[in-house]
Amino acid sequence: MQSLFLIFLQVTFVMALLLLLHYLRHWAGKVAFYLCVGGLFVMTHIVNAGGVILQFSLAGGLHQI
């Protein structure tokens, strides 16, 4: 149940970041907006390709393998 909550927090953070970038795209420019969003997706693929796995213990600690 705790890991589901942490996943919800992570997805909420990413959506808030994307909405903030989308709101500021007229001020910062469309090129900067697409570079930031593309960089976010590329970083996600790099982390997934590296095999980073997060395991949650019952004690509430976060262990990275």
All heavy atoms as TSV, in Angstrom:
chain	resi	resn	atom	element	x	y	z
A	1	MET	N	N	0.821	-1.192	0.000
A	1	MET	CA	C	0.000	0.000	0.000
A	1	MET	C	C	0.863	1.254	0.000
A	1	MET	O	O	0.543	2.233	-0.640
A	1	MET	CB	C	-0.908	-0.054	1.232
A	1	MET	CG	C	-1.916	1.036	1.260
A	1	MET	SD	S	-3.091	0.767	-0.062
A	1	MET	CE	C	-4.201	2.087	0.232
A	2	GLN	N	N	1.989	1.188	0.730
A	2	GLN	CA	C	2.872	2.341	0.800
A	2	GLN	C	C	3.554	2.601	-0.548
A	2	GLN	O	O	3.727	3.745	-0.934
A	2	GLN	CB	C	3.919	2.126	1.880
A	2	GLN	CG	C	4.814	3.320	2.090
A	2	GLN	CD	C	5.844	3.078	3.166
A	2	GLN	OE1	O	5.995	1.955	3.622
A	2	GLN	NE2	N	6.549	4.097	3.559
A	3	SER	N	N	3.923	1.541	-1.259
A	3	SER	CA	C	4.567	1.734	-2.555
A	3	SER	C	C	3.595	2.343	-3.561
A	3	SER	O	O	3.999	3.138	-4.408
A	3	SER	CB	C	5.121	0.416	-3.080
A	3	SER	OG	O	4.084	-0.499	-3.283
A	4	LEU	N	N	2.317	1.997	-3.456
A	4	LEU	CA	C	1.319	2.601	-4.331
A	4	LEU	C	C	1.217	4.096	-4.073
A	4	LEU	O	O	1.104	4.895	-5.009
A	4	LEU	CB	C	-0.031	1.925	-4.123
A	4	LEU	CG	C	-1.170	2.371	-5.021
A	4	LEU	CD1	C	-0.842	2.057	-6.473
A	4	LEU	CD2	C	-2.453	1.700	-4.612
A	5	PHE	N	N	1.282	4.488	-2.821
A	5	PHE	CA	C	1.243	5.912	-2.476
A	5	PHE	C	C	2.462	6.642	-3.014
A	5	PHE	O	O	2.357	7.764	-3.515
A	5	PHE	CB	C	1.145	6.083	-0.960
A	5	PHE	CG	C	1.149	7.517	-0.522
A	5	PHE	CD1	C	0.058	8.334	-0.801
A	5	PHE	CD2	C	2.234	8.045	0.148
A	5	PHE	CE1	C	0.059	9.660	-0.405
A	5	PHE	CE2	C	2.232	9.373	0.545
A	5	PHE	CZ	C	1.144	10.173	0.271
A	6	LEU	N	N	3.648	6.017	-2.930
A	6	LEU	CA	C	4.864	6.652	-3.442
A	6	LEU	C	C	4.824	6.787	-4.961
A	6	LEU	O	O	5.304	7.778	-5.510
A	6	LEU	CB	C	6.089	5.869	-2.995
A	6	LEU	CG	C	6.393	5.942	-1.499
A	6	LEU	CD1	C	7.553	5.036	-1.150
A	6	LEU	CD2	C	6.673	7.369	-1.079
A	7	ILE	N	N	4.252	5.807	-5.638
A	7	ILE	CA	C	4.097	5.900	-7.089
A	7	ILE	C	C	3.133	7.037	-7.431
A	7	ILE	O	O	3.375	7.816	-8.357
A	7	ILE	CB	C	3.617	4.560	-7.673
A	7	ILE	CG1	C	4.727	3.523	-7.562
A	7	ILE	CG2	C	3.168	4.717	-9.119
A	7	ILE	CD1	C	4.294	2.123	-7.908
A	8	PHE	N	N	2.053	7.161	-6.659
A	8	PHE	CA	C	1.107	8.250	-6.864
A	8	PHE	C	C	1.790	9.603	-6.665
A	8	PHE	O	O	1.567	10.540	-7.443
A	8	PHE	CB	C	-0.070	8.107	-5.895
A	8	PHE	CG	C	-1.006	9.270	-5.913
A	8	PHE	CD1	C	-1.870	9.455	-6.978
A	8	PHE	CD2	C	-1.021	10.178	-4.877
A	8	PHE	CE1	C	-2.725	10.529	-7.006
A	8	PHE	CE2	C	-1.878	11.252	-4.894
A	8	PHE	CZ	C	-2.736	11.441	-5.959
A	9	LEU	N	N	2.651	9.728	-5.649
A	9	LEU	CA	C	3.371	10.979	-5.429
A	9	LEU	C	C	4.306	11.296	-6.582
A	9	LEU	O	O	4.418	12.447	-7.014
A	9	LEU	CB	C	4.166	10.905	-4.126
A	9	LEU	CG	C	3.397	11.084	-2.838
A	9	LEU	CD1	C	4.324	10.934	-1.650
A	9	LEU	CD2	C	2.702	12.423	-2.805
A	10	GLN	N	N	4.975	10.289	-7.113
A	10	GLN	CA	C	5.900	10.506	-8.215
A	10	GLN	C	C	5.145	10.945	-9.468
A	10	GLN	O	O	5.569	11.880	-10.147
A	10	GLN	CB	C	6.692	9.239	-8.493
A	10	GLN	CG	C	7.692	9.391	-9.604
A	10	GLN	CD	C	8.468	8.117	-9.866
A	10	GLN	OE1	O	8.215	7.105	-9.248
A	10	GLN	NE2	N	9.399	8.173	-10.784
A	11	VAL	N	N	4.043	10.295	-9.773
A	11	VAL	CA	C	3.257	10.660	-10.953
A	11	VAL	C	C	2.668	12.056	-10.793
A	11	VAL	O	O	2.635	12.841	-11.746
A	11	VAL	CB	C	2.156	9.598	-11.206
A	11	VAL	CG1	C	1.180	10.056	-12.261
A	11	VAL	CG2	C	2.786	8.286	-11.594
A	12	THR	N	N	2.238	12.396	-9.586
A	12	THR	CA	C	1.704	13.733	-9.330
A	12	THR	C	C	2.781	14.793	-9.539
A	12	THR	O	O	2.525	15.844	-10.137
A	12	THR	CB	C	1.158	13.818	-7.901
A	12	THR	OG1	O	0.164	12.816	-7.740
A	12	THR	CG2	C	0.548	15.173	-7.621
A	13	PHE	N	N	3.996	14.525	-9.074
A	13	PHE	CA	C	5.093	15.465	-9.262
A	13	PHE	C	C	5.410	15.663	-10.736
A	13	PHE	O	O	5.596	16.799	-11.195
A	13	PHE	CB	C	6.343	14.978	-8.522
A	13	PHE	CG	C	7.553	15.814	-8.773
A	13	PHE	CD1	C	7.681	17.043	-8.155
A	13	PHE	CD2	C	8.536	15.376	-9.628
A	13	PHE	CE1	C	8.798	17.833	-8.396
A	13	PHE	CE2	C	9.656	16.152	-9.876
A	13	PHE	CZ	C	9.779	17.386	-9.254
A	14	VAL	N	N	5.471	14.587	-11.495
A	14	VAL	CA	C	5.780	14.690	-12.925
A	14	VAL	C	C	4.673	15.453	-13.656
A	14	VAL	O	O	4.953	16.314	-14.499
A	14	VAL	CB	C	5.999	13.289	-13.536
A	14	VAL	CG1	C	6.083	13.355	-15.044
A	14	VAL	CG2	C	7.263	12.664	-12.977
A	15	MET	N	N	3.414	15.181	-13.330
A	15	MET	CA	C	2.311	15.900	-13.981
A	15	MET	C	C	2.326	17.377	-13.619
A	15	MET	O	O	2.084	18.231	-14.478
A	15	MET	CB	C	0.964	15.273	-13.602
A	15	MET	CG	C	0.658	14.004	-14.346
A	15	MET	SD	S	0.700	14.191	-16.142
A	15	MET	CE	C	-0.559	15.407	-16.390
A	16	ALA	N	N	2.617	17.708	-12.358
A	16	ALA	CA	C	2.698	19.115	-11.965
A	16	ALA	C	C	3.840	19.817	-12.699
A	16	ALA	O	O	3.701	20.965	-13.133
A	16	ALA	CB	C	2.877	19.227	-10.456
A	17	LEU	N	N	4.961	19.136	-12.863
A	17	LEU	CA	C	6.087	19.706	-13.601
A	17	LEU	C	C	5.723	19.942	-15.063
A	17	LEU	O	O	6.020	21.015	-15.613
A	17	LEU	CB	C	7.298	18.773	-13.504
A	17	LEU	CG	C	8.541	19.223	-14.260
A	17	LEU	CD1	C	9.139	20.443	-13.590
A	17	LEU	CD2	C	9.544	18.096	-14.307
A	18	LEU	N	N	5.073	18.973	-15.687
A	18	LEU	CA	C	4.673	19.143	-17.084
A	18	LEU	C	C	3.642	20.256	-17.252
A	18	LEU	O	O	3.709	21.037	-18.213
A	18	LEU	CB	C	4.128	17.832	-17.644
A	18	LEU	CG	C	5.161	16.741	-17.899
A	18	LEU	CD1	C	4.470	15.452	-18.318
A	18	LEU	CD2	C	6.162	17.178	-18.942
A	19	LEU	N	N	2.698	20.352	-16.333
A	19	LEU	CA	C	1.712	21.430	-16.407
A	19	LEU	C	C	2.357	22.802	-16.207
A	19	LEU	O	O	1.985	23.771	-16.878
A	19	LEU	CB	C	0.598	21.210	-15.389
A	19	LEU	CG	C	-0.378	20.092	-15.724
A	19	LEU	CD1	C	-1.317	19.845	-14.548
A	19	LEU	CD2	C	-1.166	20.422	-16.973
A	20	LEU	N	N	3.320	22.891	-15.302
A	20	LEU	CA	C	4.030	24.147	-15.098
A	20	LEU	C	C	4.826	24.527	-16.340
A	20	LEU	O	O	4.806	25.691	-16.765
A	20	LEU	CB	C	4.951	24.032	-13.888
A	20	LEU	CG	C	5.751	25.276	-13.539
A	20	LEU	CD1	C	4.805	26.389	-13.089
A	20	LEU	CD2	C	6.754	24.970	-12.458
A	21	LEU	N	N	5.514	23.576	-16.934
A	21	LEU	CA	C	6.249	23.855	-18.169
A	21	LEU	C	C	5.300	24.258	-19.294
A	21	LEU	O	O	5.610	25.162	-20.080
A	21	LEU	CB	C	7.068	22.636	-18.586
A	21	LEU	CG	C	8.315	22.345	-17.763
A	21	LEU	CD1	C	8.920	21.017	-18.196
A	21	LEU	CD2	C	9.321	23.458	-17.907
A	22	HIS	N	N	4.154	23.604	-19.379
A	22	HIS	CA	C	3.181	23.933	-20.414
A	22	HIS	C	C	2.644	25.345	-20.216
A	22	HIS	O	O	2.446	26.097	-21.178
A	22	HIS	CB	C	2.036	22.918	-20.391
A	22	HIS	CG	C	1.082	23.092	-21.515
A	22	HIS	ND1	N	-0.063	23.837	-21.393
A	22	HIS	CD2	C	1.097	22.634	-22.792
A	22	HIS	CE1	C	-0.722	23.829	-22.536
A	22	HIS	NE2	N	-0.031	23.094	-23.400
A	23	TYR	N	N	2.419	25.746	-18.970
A	23	TYR	CA	C	1.931	27.088	-18.685
A	23	TYR	C	C	2.972	28.147	-19.051
A	23	TYR	O	O	2.633	29.226	-19.543
A	23	TYR	CB	C	1.564	27.192	-17.201
A	23	TYR	CG	C	1.173	28.580	-16.777
A	23	TYR	CD1	C	-0.070	29.102	-17.131
A	23	TYR	CD2	C	2.031	29.361	-16.020
A	23	TYR	CE1	C	-0.443	30.371	-16.748
A	23	TYR	CE2	C	1.667	30.641	-15.640
A	23	TYR	CZ	C	0.438	31.144	-16.003
A	23	TYR	OH	O	0.068	32.413	-15.626
A	24	LEU	N	N	4.247	27.846	-18.822
A	24	LEU	CA	C	5.318	28.809	-19.066
A	24	LEU	C	C	5.871	28.759	-20.485
A	24	LEU	O	O	6.811	29.482	-20.795
A	24	LEU	CB	C	6.453	28.577	-18.065
A	24	LEU	CG	C	6.127	28.861	-16.606
A	24	LEU	CD1	C	7.296	28.468	-15.722
A	24	LEU	CD2	C	5.771	30.325	-16.420
A	25	ARG	N	N	5.297	27.947	-21.361
A	25	ARG	CA	C	5.874	27.807	-22.701
A	25	ARG	C	C	5.767	29.092	-23.522
A	25	ARG	O	O	6.601	29.359	-24.368
A	25	ARG	CB	C	5.255	26.640	-23.437
A	25	ARG	CG	C	3.893	26.892	-23.995
A	25	ARG	CD	C	3.405	25.715	-24.832
A	25	ARG	NE	N	2.219	26.099	-25.559
A	25	ARG	CZ	C	0.989	25.956	-25.114
A	25	ARG	NH1	N	0.785	25.399	-23.948
A	25	ARG	NH2	N	-0.028	26.346	-25.840
A	26	HIS	N	N	4.753	29.918	-23.270
A	26	HIS	CA	C	4.629	31.177	-24.006
A	26	HIS	C	C	5.661	32.189	-23.527
A	26	HIS	O	O	6.131	33.011	-24.307
A	26	HIS	CB	C	3.219	31.756	-23.833
A	26	HIS	CG	C	2.159	30.890	-24.416
A	26	HIS	ND1	N	2.045	30.656	-25.768
A	26	HIS	CD2	C	1.170	30.188	-23.835
A	26	HIS	CE1	C	1.021	29.859	-25.986
A	26	HIS	NE2	N	0.478	29.547	-24.818
A	27	TRP	N	N	6.018	32.126	-22.249
A	27	TRP	CA	C	7.013	33.038	-21.702
A	27	TRP	C	C	8.430	32.589	-22.057
A	27	TRP	O	O	9.261	33.402	-22.441
A	27	TRP	CB	C	6.844	33.119	-20.187
A	27	TRP	CG	C	7.831	34.015	-19.533
A	27	TRP	CD1	C	7.817	35.369	-19.515
A	27	TRP	CD2	C	8.993	33.606	-18.818
A	27	TRP	NE1	N	8.900	35.834	-18.822
A	27	TRP	CE2	C	9.636	34.776	-18.380
A	27	TRP	CE3	C	9.540	32.368	-18.500
A	27	TRP	CZ2	C	10.812	34.742	-17.648
A	27	TRP	CZ3	C	10.707	32.343	-17.775
A	27	TRP	CH2	C	11.330	33.509	-17.353
A	28	ALA	N	N	8.702	31.314	-21.934
A	28	ALA	CA	C	10.052	30.798	-22.162
A	28	ALA	C	C	10.291	30.457	-23.625
A	28	ALA	O	O	11.428	30.411	-24.074
A	28	ALA	CB	C	10.290	29.564	-21.304
A	29	GLY	N	N	9.240	30.184	-24.369
A	29	GLY	CA	C	9.377	29.812	-25.767
A	29	GLY	C	C	9.073	28.338	-25.975
A	29	GLY	O	O	9.272	27.515	-25.080
A	30	LYS	N	N	8.578	28.045	-27.149
A	30	LYS	CA	C	8.206	26.662	-27.436
A	30	LYS	C	C	9.416	25.747	-27.547
A	30	LYS	O	O	9.346	24.575	-27.194
A	30	LYS	CB	C	7.379	26.598	-28.718
A	30	LYS	CG	C	5.995	27.164	-28.548
A	30	LYS	CD	C	5.152	26.951	-29.782
A	30	LYS	CE	C	3.765	27.496	-29.534
A	30	LYS	NZ	N	2.870	27.262	-30.639
A	31	VAL	N	N	10.538	26.292	-28.032
A	31	VAL	CA	C	11.745	25.463	-28.174
A	31	VAL	C	C	12.227	25.002	-26.799
A	31	VAL	O	O	12.541	23.819	-26.601
A	31	VAL	CB	C	12.841	26.238	-28.918
A	31	VAL	CG1	C	14.144	25.449	-28.936
A	31	VAL	CG2	C	12.400	26.560	-30.335
A	32	ALA	N	N	12.263	25.914	-25.833
A	32	ALA	CA	C	12.690	25.547	-24.481
A	32	ALA	C	C	11.724	24.542	-23.858
A	32	ALA	O	O	12.143	23.616	-23.159
A	32	ALA	CB	C	12.800	26.788	-23.612
A	33	PHE	N	N	10.433	24.720	-24.115
A	33	PHE	CA	C	9.432	23.783	-23.593
A	33	PHE	C	C	9.659	22.382	-24.131
A	33	PHE	O	O	9.717	21.413	-23.373
A	33	PHE	CB	C	8.030	24.267	-23.961
A	33	PHE	CG	C	6.946	23.260	-23.700
A	33	PHE	CD1	C	6.583	22.934	-22.412
A	33	PHE	CD2	C	6.293	22.645	-24.749
A	33	PHE	CE1	C	5.582	22.010	-22.167
A	33	PHE	CE2	C	5.290	21.724	-24.526
A	33	PHE	CZ	C	4.935	21.406	-23.230
A	34	TYR	N	N	9.833	22.265	-25.441
A	34	TYR	CA	C	10.027	20.944	-26.031
A	34	TYR	C	C	11.368	20.336	-25.638
A	34	TYR	O	O	11.474	19.110	-25.485
A	34	TYR	CB	C	9.885	21.005	-27.544
A	34	TYR	CG	C	8.465	21.226	-27.981
A	34	TYR	CD1	C	8.105	22.296	-28.792
A	34	TYR	CD2	C	7.457	20.366	-27.568
A	34	TYR	CE1	C	6.790	22.500	-29.186
A	34	TYR	CE2	C	6.141	20.553	-27.948
A	34	TYR	CZ	C	5.814	21.622	-28.755
A	34	TYR	OH	O	4.521	21.817	-29.124
A	35	LEU	N	N	12.398	21.160	-25.435
A	35	LEU	CA	C	13.682	20.635	-24.964
A	35	LEU	C	C	13.571	20.096	-23.538
A	35	LEU	O	O	14.129	19.043	-23.220
A	35	LEU	CB	C	14.759	21.719	-25.027
A	35	LEU	CG	C	15.331	22.017	-26.401
A	35	LEU	CD1	C	16.289	23.198	-26.336
A	35	LEU	CD2	C	16.049	20.802	-26.953
A	36	CYS	N	N	12.843	20.790	-22.673
A	36	CYS	CA	C	12.673	20.322	-21.284
A	36	CYS	C	C	11.864	19.034	-21.237
A	36	CYS	O	O	12.219	18.090	-20.523
A	36	CYS	CB	C	12.003	21.398	-20.451
A	36	CYS	SG	S	13.075	22.777	-20.079
A	37	VAL	N	N	10.775	18.980	-21.974
A	37	VAL	CA	C	9.940	17.775	-21.978
A	37	VAL	C	C	10.702	16.608	-22.608
A	37	VAL	O	O	10.687	15.490	-22.086
A	37	VAL	CB	C	8.609	18.031	-22.706
A	37	VAL	CG1	C	7.824	16.752	-22.883
A	37	VAL	CG2	C	7.783	19.046	-21.944
A	38	GLY	N	N	11.400	16.860	-23.690
A	38	GLY	CA	C	12.206	15.812	-24.320
A	38	GLY	C	C	13.320	15.335	-23.408
A	38	GLY	O	O	13.602	14.133	-23.331
A	39	GLY	N	N	13.950	16.265	-22.690
A	39	GLY	CA	C	14.994	15.882	-21.741
A	39	GLY	C	C	14.452	15.029	-20.611
A	39	GLY	O	O	15.112	14.096	-20.151
A	40	LEU	N	N	13.225	15.332	-20.177
A	40	LEU	CA	C	12.591	14.516	-19.136
A	40	LEU	C	C	12.366	13.089	-19.625
A	40	LEU	O	O	12.656	12.128	-18.911
A	40	LEU	CB	C	11.268	15.154	-18.728
A	40	LEU	CG	C	10.469	14.444	-17.651
A	40	LEU	CD1	C	11.189	14.524	-16.313
A	40	LEU	CD2	C	9.088	15.049	-17.540
A	41	PHE	N	N	11.882	12.942	-20.850
A	41	PHE	CA	C	11.651	11.606	-21.394
A	41	PHE	C	C	12.961	10.857	-21.641
A	41	PHE	O	O	13.051	9.654	-21.378
A	41	PHE	CB	C	10.836	11.683	-22.682
A	41	PHE	CG	C	9.403	12.071	-22.452
A	41	PHE	CD1	C	8.802	13.032	-23.241
A	41	PHE	CD2	C	8.652	11.489	-21.460
A	41	PHE	CE1	C	7.481	13.399	-23.038
A	41	PHE	CE2	C	7.332	11.840	-21.235
A	41	PHE	CZ	C	6.750	12.801	-22.030
A	42	VAL	N	N	13.980	11.558	-22.124
A	42	VAL	CA	C	15.276	10.911	-22.359
A	42	VAL	C	C	15.891	10.454	-21.038
A	42	VAL	O	O	16.414	9.341	-20.935
A	42	VAL	CB	C	16.226	11.861	-23.118
A	42	VAL	CG1	C	17.651	11.343	-23.114
A	42	VAL	CG2	C	15.746	12.046	-24.544
A	43	MET	N	N	15.803	11.296	-20.002
A	43	MET	CA	C	16.342	10.908	-18.696
A	43	MET	C	C	15.599	9.700	-18.130
A	43	MET	O	O	16.209	8.813	-17.524
A	43	MET	CB	C	16.254	12.084	-17.729
A	43	MET	CG	C	16.861	11.794	-16.387
A	43	MET	SD	S	18.588	11.339	-16.470
A	43	MET	CE	C	19.330	12.930	-16.532
A	44	THR	N	N	14.286	9.642	-18.372
A	44	THR	CA	C	13.509	8.493	-17.926
A	44	THR	C	C	13.982	7.217	-18.609
A	44	THR	O	O	14.141	6.175	-17.975
A	44	THR	CB	C	12.015	8.720	-18.216
A	44	THR	OG1	O	11.603	9.915	-17.570
A	44	THR	CG2	C	11.176	7.565	-17.730
A	45	HIS	N	N	14.260	7.302	-19.904
A	45	HIS	CA	C	14.737	6.126	-20.629
A	45	HIS	C	C	16.134	5.717	-20.165
A	45	HIS	O	O	16.431	4.522	-20.073
A	45	HIS	CB	C	14.740	6.385	-22.127
A	45	HIS	CG	C	13.383	6.378	-22.749
A	45	HIS	ND1	N	12.545	5.299	-22.683
A	45	HIS	CD2	C	12.711	7.328	-23.427
A	45	HIS	CE1	C	11.419	5.572	-23.306
A	45	HIS	NE2	N	11.483	6.815	-23.756
A	46	ILE	N	N	16.986	6.678	-19.862
A	46	ILE	CA	C	18.335	6.354	-19.393
A	46	ILE	C	C	18.278	5.650	-18.041
A	46	ILE	O	O	18.979	4.661	-17.811
A	46	ILE	CB	C	19.198	7.634	-19.324
A	46	ILE	CG1	C	19.515	8.126	-20.743
A	46	ILE	CG2	C	20.480	7.398	-18.542
A	46	ILE	CD1	C	20.198	9.461	-20.790
A	47	VAL	N	N	17.425	6.149	-17.141
A	47	VAL	CA	C	17.308	5.518	-15.822
A	47	VAL	C	C	16.734	4.113	-15.952
A	47	VAL	O	O	17.204	3.172	-15.304
A	47	VAL	CB	C	16.442	6.393	-14.886
A	47	VAL	CG1	C	16.065	5.652	-13.623
A	47	VAL	CG2	C	17.173	7.676	-14.553
A	48	ASN	N	N	15.732	3.941	-16.818
A	48	ASN	CA	C	15.157	2.607	-17.021
A	48	ASN	C	C	16.155	1.662	-17.676
A	48	ASN	O	O	16.196	0.475	-17.341
A	48	ASN	CB	C	13.887	2.690	-17.867
A	48	ASN	CG	C	12.717	3.200	-17.071
A	48	ASN	OD1	O	12.670	3.054	-15.860
A	48	ASN	ND2	N	11.776	3.801	-17.761
A	49	ALA	N	N	16.960	2.155	-18.611
A	49	ALA	CA	C	17.943	1.303	-19.276
A	49	ALA	C	C	19.054	0.891	-18.320
A	49	ALA	O	O	19.661	-0.169	-18.486
A	49	ALA	CB	C	18.535	2.026	-20.484
A	50	GLY	N	N	19.324	1.720	-17.326
A	50	GLY	CA	C	20.362	1.398	-16.345
A	50	GLY	C	C	19.936	0.318	-15.369
A	50	GLY	O	O	20.756	-0.183	-14.606
A	51	GLY	N	N	18.683	-0.037	-15.374
A	51	GLY	CA	C	18.203	-1.103	-14.508
A	51	GLY	C	C	18.037	-0.682	-13.059
A	51	GLY	O	O	18.190	-1.501	-12.160
A	52	VAL	N	N	17.743	0.581	-12.818
A	52	VAL	CA	C	17.538	1.047	-11.449
A	52	VAL	C	C	16.212	0.496	-10.944
A	52	VAL	O	O	15.173	0.681	-11.563
A	52	VAL	CB	C	17.532	2.590	-11.385
A	52	VAL	CG1	C	17.207	3.069	-9.991
A	52	VAL	CG2	C	18.862	3.135	-11.843
A	53	ILE	N	N	16.282	-0.224	-9.835
A	53	ILE	CA	C	15.095	-0.831	-9.241
A	53	ILE	C	C	14.999	-0.347	-7.807
A	53	ILE	O	O	15.969	-0.425	-7.050
A	53	ILE	CB	C	15.173	-2.366	-9.267
A	53	ILE	CG1	C	15.273	-2.869	-10.703
A	53	ILE	CG2	C	13.976	-2.979	-8.563
A	53	ILE	CD1	C	15.568	-4.350	-10.800
A	54	LEU	N	N	13.858	0.173	-7.428
A	54	LEU	CA	C	13.638	0.611	-6.062
A	54	LEU	C	C	12.764	-0.415	-5.367
A	54	LEU	O	O	11.712	-0.787	-5.871
A	54	LEU	CB	C	12.969	1.979	-6.037
A	54	LEU	CG	C	13.765	3.119	-6.667
A	54	LEU	CD1	C	12.944	4.394	-6.657
A	54	LEU	CD2	C	15.069	3.337	-5.935
A	55	GLN	N	N	13.213	-0.873	-4.215
A	55	GLN	CA	C	12.443	-1.835	-3.435
A	55	GLN	C	C	12.049	-1.179	-2.123
A	55	GLN	O	O	12.853	-0.497	-1.493
A	55	GLN	CB	C	13.257	-3.092	-3.159
A	55	GLN	CG	C	13.503	-3.917	-4.382
A	55	GLN	CD	C	14.196	-5.214	-4.036
A	55	GLN	OE1	O	14.721	-5.374	-2.946
A	55	GLN	NE2	N	14.182	-6.141	-4.966
A	56	PHE	N	N	10.825	-1.405	-1.716
A	56	PHE	CA	C	10.310	-0.825	-0.501
A	56	PHE	C	C	10.225	-1.913	0.569
A	56	PHE	O	O	9.664	-2.972	0.340
A	56	PHE	CB	C	8.926	-0.225	-0.745
A	56	PHE	CG	C	8.920	0.806	-1.830
A	56	PHE	CD1	C	8.565	0.476	-3.118
A	56	PHE	CD2	C	9.301	2.103	-1.546
A	56	PHE	CE1	C	8.570	1.420	-4.122
A	56	PHE	CE2	C	9.313	3.051	-2.540
A	56	PHE	CZ	C	8.946	2.721	-3.819
A	57	SER	N	N	10.795	-1.621	1.717
A	57	SER	CA	C	10.736	-2.587	2.803
A	57	SER	C	C	9.466	-2.359	3.618
A	57	SER	O	O	8.830	-1.322	3.536
A	57	SER	CB	C	11.967	-2.470	3.690
A	57	SER	OG	O	11.925	-1.251	4.401
A	58	LEU	N	N	9.121	-3.316	4.427
A	58	LEU	CA	C	7.932	-3.200	5.275
A	58	LEU	C	C	8.141	-2.170	6.377
A	58	LEU	O	O	7.196	-1.618	6.919
A	58	LEU	CB	C	7.561	-4.554	5.868
A	58	LEU	CG	C	7.124	-5.604	4.861
A	58	LEU	CD1	C	6.898	-6.935	5.561
A	58	LEU	CD2	C	5.855	-5.164	4.155
A	59	ALA	N	N	9.389	-1.884	6.717
A	59	ALA	CA	C	9.692	-0.919	7.779
A	59	ALA	C	C	9.547	0.508	7.277
A	59	ALA	O	O	9.673	1.451	8.042
A	59	ALA	CB	C	11.085	-1.157	8.318
A	60	GLY	N	N	9.322	0.704	5.997
A	60	GLY	CA	C	9.139	2.040	5.456
A	60	GLY	C	C	10.389	2.620	4.832
A	60	GLY	O	O	10.376	3.741	4.372
A	61	GLY	N	N	11.466	1.877	4.814
A	61	GLY	CA	C	12.694	2.367	4.228
A	61	GLY	C	C	12.744	2.153	2.741
A	61	GLY	O	O	12.043	1.295	2.193
A	62	LEU	N	N	13.548	2.920	2.054
A	62	LEU	CA	C	13.678	2.818	0.616
A	62	LEU	C	C	15.084	2.304	0.321
A	62	LEU	O	O	16.065	2.906	0.723
A	62	LEU	CB	C	13.458	4.183	-0.033
A	62	LEU	CG	C	13.542	4.296	-1.534
A	62	LEU	CD1	C	12.457	3.432	-2.181
A	62	LEU	CD2	C	13.366	5.725	-1.977
A	63	HIS	N	N	15.180	1.174	-0.373
A	63	HIS	CA	C	16.462	0.564	-0.683
A	63	HIS	C	C	16.652	0.546	-2.195
A	63	HIS	O	O	15.773	0.121	-2.930
A	63	HIS	CB	C	16.531	-0.865	-0.155
A	63	HIS	CG	C	16.272	-0.939	1.316
A	63	HIS	ND1	N	17.196	-0.539	2.241
A	63	HIS	CD2	C	15.196	-1.355	2.008
A	63	HIS	CE1	C	16.704	-0.705	3.455
A	63	HIS	NE2	N	15.468	-1.206	3.331
A	64	GLN	N	N	17.795	1.013	-2.642
A	64	GLN	CA	C	18.098	1.029	-4.075
A	64	GLN	C	C	19.058	-0.097	-4.391
A	64	GLN	O	O	20.042	-0.301	-3.699
A	64	GLN	CB	C	18.722	2.367	-4.468
A	64	GLN	CG	C	18.981	2.486	-5.944
A	64	GLN	CD	C	19.505	3.855	-6.301
A	64	GLN	OE1	O	19.627	4.713	-5.462
A	64	GLN	NE2	N	19.805	4.052	-7.552
A	65	ILE	N	N	18.729	-0.841	-5.448
A	65	ILE	CA	C	19.573	-1.968	-5.862
A	65	ILE	C	C	20.295	-1.586	-7.132
A	65	ILE	O	O	19.745	-1.051	-8.038
A	65	ILE	CB	C	18.727	-3.239	-6.091
A	65	ILE	CG1	C	18.116	-3.661	-4.783
A	65	ILE	CG2	C	19.585	-4.345	-6.666
A	65	ILE	CD1	C	17.204	-4.859	-4.887
